[in-house]
Amino acid sequence: MHKRGKSNAICTLHTNHTKKYYRTCLHTPFHWFIYIIFAKTFCFALSTFLQVKSLSMMNSSDPPFYEIYKTLIEEGLGKAQKPIIDKPSIIQECELPMIDLSKLRLGGVEREECMEDIAKASREWGFFQVMNHGIPMEVLEEIRLEEVNVFQRPFVEKIGEKFLNLSPGSYRWGTPSATCIHQLSWSEALHISLEDISGSLTGTPLSSTVEQYSELVLKLAQKLAEILAEKLGYKSTFFQETCVPSSCYLRMNRYPPCPISPGLFGLMPHTDSDFLTILSQDEVGGLQLVKDGKWIAVKPNPQALVINIGDFFQAWSNGIYKSVEHRVVANEHAERFSTAFFVCPIKDAVIQICGEPPKYRPFSYQEYRRQVHKDVKNLGQKVGLARFLVGAT
Ligand SMILES: O=C(O)CCC(=O)C(=O)O
C-alpha cells in the first residue's frame, strides 16, 4: 500500500512536471512563429478555395439551388413520410387528345367535328394538343434556340438588374417564398411581357423571335377561344378585344437536371390564371396533370402544341371548361425546356359569366391577380376561383 502510494505520488509529480514542461515549451517564440505560419497558410488556402468556388459560381449558368435551399431540402427529405412525388411507375403516362386543326379549313362536317373535339377536350380534360397549328417548325426551333442561349448566360448576369433590358423581376428561379420542400420549384424562368418586346427589347434577336412567335400564337389562341365561345352559343369578338398583345406574356422555362433523389418538383402544382395557355415543349417530358382525381404524365410531342384552359376561361364559361391543376416533375439526368404563352385579358376588363345561374361573380383580371398575390403571401398558396364563387365571403 505504502509502496503503491509512493509510486502514485511520484507519478503525479512527474505528470505535473511534464505538463509544466510542455506548457513552457509550447510558448517559446519558435512555437509562436510556427503557429503564425500555420494560421497564415490556412487562411490563404481557405480564401483561395472560396475565390475558386465563387469564380466557378460566377461563370456557371446554373442557379445555386442546392447551396441556397440546402436546409429546406435536407430537412424536407429527412421529415418526409413518403416521397415528394409518387414514383414514375405509379403515374400513368398518357397522350393528350390530339386535334388536327387543318380540319377547320375543310368546312362542313369535318369543321364541326373538329370544333366539337376542342370543346369536349376542354370540358373533360382542360388540356389538349394541336397539330397543323400554323406555327412553322422553324419558328418553334428558333424560339428554342433563343431559350437555350438565354439560360446559358452566367447566373450572375441573369440576376443582374439590367438583364437583357427586361423589366425588373423578369428572371426568376427556385421559389423564394418556399417554407418547405413541397413548395420548391427546381427551375428557372424568364417572364417576357409583350410590352417589353415593343419597348426596351426592340431590335434585339430575342425580340424579333419572340415577336414573330407571339403574333402567331396569339392568333391561334384567339381562334381557339372563339371556337370555344361558339360552342357555348356565344359568337363574340370579346377575346380579340380584351386579349391584346400588351396584356399577354411569354414564359421561357428551363428545368435543370435535379440530382436529388427521389425527385422534386420542376414546377409546383398550380392552375393558370389566364384565359388560355399555349405550350411548346421539347422531347424530355415531365408535365403532369390531374385527370379524374389522379396525376397522369403527358407524353411529350415537340411538334405539337399543348393548350390548356386557365381560370379565367373556367369562370367565363361558368365552370364548363376546366382549368386543371398541373405540375412539372424535374428529371434526374436531362434538362428540359418549354415555352408557355399566356393569353390574358387587359387588366381592368371585367369578365361576364356566360351561363345561368352564374357560379362566379363578375371580376377583373387585376382584381383576380391581386387576390392571388395576397393569398400566396399570406397563406403560402393560391386559393383561386373559389374566392369568386357567388356567395363566397
Ligand atoms: O413546362 C411545362 O410543361 C409547364 C409550364 C407551366 O405550367 C407554366 O409555365 O406555368
The ligand as an ORCA input file, in Angstrom:
! r2SCAN-3c Opt
* xyz 0 1
  O     -43.172     23.460    -68.604
  C     -44.291     22.982    -68.617
  O     -44.565     21.906    -69.146
  C     -45.432     23.682    -67.925
  C     -45.182     25.132    -67.704
  C     -46.209     25.779    -66.856
  O     -47.120     25.171    -66.354
  C     -46.094     27.233    -66.599
  O     -45.138     27.868    -67.064
  O     -46.995     27.746    -65.884
*
